């Protein structure tokens, strides 16, 4: 009788978990359907390539070219990764292999606290500190530039990269490290040649999550980039990201208009950018695992 109750309980739990999984999948599919349903009219009217490669964005004239916004989003995301990945992985190595226990107990909670700070707070900090610093350092008329956007995004994704990379390094079997040291290698050689390659899948996963956070960020980017609709010629120039355009113009767009549809089309472009970047990252990860 007891065995029968246990089996019934297991079946109930499996059914509940299956229901949760199906519900999550349906929610994602509904979001994608809603996004495409609202954004496809402008793509059908103007053409996909004209929308993506167009350089003019003038809703009053019916001109919808998203190239400037796409380039700005990609540039600030790549810039953020260039800054955050080396710093994040280095910090993870320090915390997992070098730092004493008391330092870990202080730094790790501080990093987790950084992950919970609202993006608007990061934006205000960047507006008052980073933007002014860039303006003074490079003698610019304004410090609201793509560089400011990259720096604030790098700060925001650092906790994600550090936490996941550290966890990945700490899950590497200790036998790997002990065997390497027994062969006469130094601590740095062991970290570089044994521990870091073994933890690379976790590092890549942290980078992917950080990239997704960076390219989808809105509030902090709006405050520090200047929001100028132009194709960026330098990281020291203002620009406007995809998310910024959607936020700033959605309130004034008439529901059902081409302008309204164009903003949802920007969301579709953002969706595919994240999808492509994730696929590339997964391909690199699979190739790495195959070579191992």
N, C-alpha and C positions, 0 to 999 in steps of 0.2 A: 504493500500500500504506500509505503514511504517512497519507494522507487518510482511508483506511478506519479506521485505528487512532484517529485524532482523532475521527471521527464516533462510533465505538463508545464512546470515553471520554466524549464529551459525553452520549450516551444513558445511560450508566451513572450519571453525575453527576445527570442529570435524574431518573432513576428513584430514586436515593437521596434526593434532595431531596423528591420527591413522597412517598416513604415516610415521611420525617420529618414532613411536613405532615399526612399522614393520621393518623399516630400521635399527634401533638399534638392533633388534632381529636377523635380517639377518647378520649383521656385526659380531655379536658374534658367530653365527653358522658357518660363513665362517672362522673365526679365529680358532675355534675348529676343523673344517674339515681340514684346512691346517696343524695344529699342529699334528693331528693324522695321516694324510696322509704322512707326512715326518718322523714321529717317529716310526710308526708301523713296518717298515722293520727290524730294529734291534731287536725289541721284538719278531717278528716272527722267526728270525734267531737264537737268543740266548735263547729265552724263557723269559717270564715275571718274574718268580720267580728268575731265575739266574741273571737277570738284577737288580732287586730290592735288593736281598740278597747277591749279589756278592761283594767281598771285594777287588777285583783287578781291577784297571782302567788303561789299557795300550792299547791305540788305535793302536799302531804300531804292537802289537801282536794279535789284534782282541779281547781283553778282556775288557768287559764293565760291571763293577760292581758298582752300584751307592749307596751302603749302607752307605759308609762313608759320602758322600755328603748329603744324606737324614738325617742322624743322626745329622750332624752339623747344618743343617737348622732348624731342630726341636729344638735342644738344645738352639741355640741363640734366637729363637723366644720365647720359654718358659721363658728363662732368662730375655728377654726384658719385657715380660708381668709381671713377678714377680716384677720387679723393677718399671715399669711404672704405673701399675694399682693402687697400694696403693697411690703412689705419686699423680697421676692424679686425682683420686677421692677425696683425701684429699684437693687438691688445689681447685677443683670444689666446695666442701663444703664451704671452706673458702671464696671464691669469691661470692657465692650465698647467704650465710647466716650470715657471720661474718664480712667480710671486709667492711669498709666504702665506700661511693660512689666514693670518690676521688681515692681510691686505685683500685677500679674496673676499673675506666677510664684509669688508667695507665697500669695495669697488663693485662687486656683483649686484648688491641691492641698489646701488646708485645707478648702475646701467639700466636695471629693470625699471627704476623710477623714471628715467629719461624716456623710456618707451611709452609711458603713460601720460606724458605731458601733452596737452591739446596742441594741435597744429597752429592755432591762432597765436599761442604764446610764443612758439618758435618764430612765427612771422613777425611779431612785434619786436622780439629780441633782434632779429636780423635787420629789421627796418631801422632800429635805433643804433645798432652797433656795426653790423657787417656792411650795410649800405654806406654809412658814413666813412667807415674805414676804407672801402674801395674808392669812394669819391676823393678822399684826401691822398691816398697812396698813388693813384693813377692820374690825379689832377683832372678829374672829369666834371662836366657840368652837373651830373647826377650819378649817384652810386647805384641806382636801380637798374641793374643789368642782368644778363644771363649768368654771369659769374656769381652774382649774389644769390640767384636762384639755385645754382649748383651747390654752393656752400651750405645754404640752409637745408637743402634736401640731403646732403651728405651727413649733416649733423642728425637729421631725423632718422635716417636709416642705419646709422651706426649701431644703436642698441640691438637691432635685429641681427645684423651680421655678426656682432660680437657674441651674443648669446648662443646662436645656433652653431657658430664655429667652435666656441669653447666646449659646448656639449659634445660636438663631434670629436674633438681632440681627446676629451676625457673618456670617451667610449672605446678608444683604440686599446686593444689588449696590452697590458703592461709587459707581457712577454716580448712584444716587438721591441720595446724600448730597452729592456734588460738584455735581449739578445744582441742588439746593436752596440750597446755599451760594452758588452763582453768581448766584442770583436775589436775593441780599441778605438772606437770612434768617439769624438767629443760630443758634448750635449747639443751643440748647435748642429753638427753633422747629423745627429740622430733626429733632431726636430725637422731639419730640412729634407733629409733623405728617407725617413721612415714614417714619422708621425704625421707630418703634413700631407704626404701623398695618400696615406691611409684614410685620413679625415677629409680628403678632397670632396667626396660626395656631399658631406654636410656643409662644407664651405660654399659649394656651388648652390646648394639649396638655400642657404642664407642670402647669397647674392641675388638669387631669383626673387625671393620674397622682398628683399630691399628694393630691387628694381621695380617690382610691382607697386610698392608703396610710393616710390619716387615719381613714377610717371603718372600716377593717379592723384597726386597731392594737389590741393586747390588753394586753400586759404593762405598758407605761407607764401606760395608762389605769387599770388595776386598782389601781395603787399610789397614785394621786393623787386619785381621784374619791370615795372614801369607800364606794362600793358599797352604797348605800341604795336599796331598792326603793320608789321614790316618784316621782310625777309632778313634774318640776322646776318650781318657781315663780320661780326666779331663778338666774342664773349663779353666784351666791354660795352656792348650796345644794349638798349632796352629791347624787350620782346614780349610776346604774349603766348602762353601755352594753350593747348586745347581745353584743358579744364578751366582756365581763366576765362576764356571766351564764353563757354557755356554758363558759367556763374554770372558773369557781368551782363550778359545779354538776354538771359532767359526771362527775366522779369519784364522786359519791354517787348518781348516777342508775342505777337497775337497767336493764340492757339489755333492751329490748323493752317497757318500761313506758311509760305515757303521759308521764311526766316526761322520759324519754329521748327520746321522739318530739318533745316540745315543744322541747327544746334544738335538735334538728335543724330544727324549724320556724322557730326564731329565725334559723338559718343561711339558710333559704329567704327570710325577710324581708330579711335583710342582702343577699342576692344580688340581689333585685329593687330594693332601694334603690340599690345601685351601678349596676344596669342602667338605671334611670330617670334617675339623675343623668348618666350617660354619654350617654344619648340626648338629654337636654336640652342638654347641652354641645355635642354634635355638631350639633343643630339650630341653635343660636346661631352656631356656626362656619360652617355652610352659609349661613345668612342673611347673615352678614358678608361671605362671599366673593361672594355674589350681588349685594350692594349695591356692592361694589367694581367 
